[in-house]
Structure formats: C-alpha cells, structure tokens
Amino acid sequence: QVQLVESGGGLVQPGGSLRLSCAASGISFSMYTMGWYRQAPGKQRELVAAITSGGTTNYRDSVKGRFTVSRDNVKNTVYLQMNSLKPEDTAVYYCNAKLTDVVMRSYDYWGQGTQVTVSS
C-alpha cells in the first residue's frame, strides 16, 4: 500500500512563507523522483519543483529563487519550502513519486493534496 500524505498548507499573506511536507510509505523512497505539483481552480496541474534520487532539483521559472525542494531519505519525506509567497501561488499542492524502471515501466503515485492560499 502506497501512501503519500501532504501537510503544511494553509492561509498566508503575500510575502509570507510555508513549508510543505510529504511523508511517503510503501515505496522504496530513495529510488524515486519526488515532485511537487499544484493545481489552481480551472487550470491544468503543473510541476512546481522536483528532486531526483540523486538530489538534482528542478523548478518552474515562476518559483525559482523563492521555493526550495529537499528530501530526507531517512524520514522518507520530501519538503517544499515556499518563501515570498504570491497570490498566484494559491493552489492545491500535490506530492508525486515517480520511478521509471529499466524496461520503461512507470510507477507514479500521488498524494491527496494540501491547500495553499496566499491572500491579504
């Protein structure tokens, strides 16, 4: 049974900070690329940040310099530190675990999401 459980969302004023956490179970966590996606109402889900098993990170341009993704392979947890938040960051944030094996079989798991609202 695979579970990804997000936490840390909430309401914050513009310029504020939040740290999201995603606790994973049921997978070989250290082997997976972990990602944070978000989806605003009426919009497509988009990648926010990702971190590979080797620690390489990627960010969408709009969050570069503001967000930091990290992982703790002992705690099986991935984090998203969000600073200088803007109203356009408002969305449901989802945790994703992805692995593609040697025969190109994909393993792709999602959490239930946590709401982030940036508003004054």
TADA-V852741 format. One record per helix or strand of 3 or more residues. SS is the DSSP state (a for helix, b for strand). FROM is the first residue (numbers start at 0). LEN is the number of residues. If there is no record, write none. Layout:
BEGIN
ss=<SS,SS>
from=<FROM,FROM>
len=<LEN,LEN>
END
This chain:
BEGIN
ss=<b,b,b,a,b,b,b,a,b,b,a,b,b,b>
from=<2,9,17,28,32,45,56,60,66,76,86,90,105,113>
len=<5,3,8,3,7,6,3,3,6,6,3,10,5,5>
END
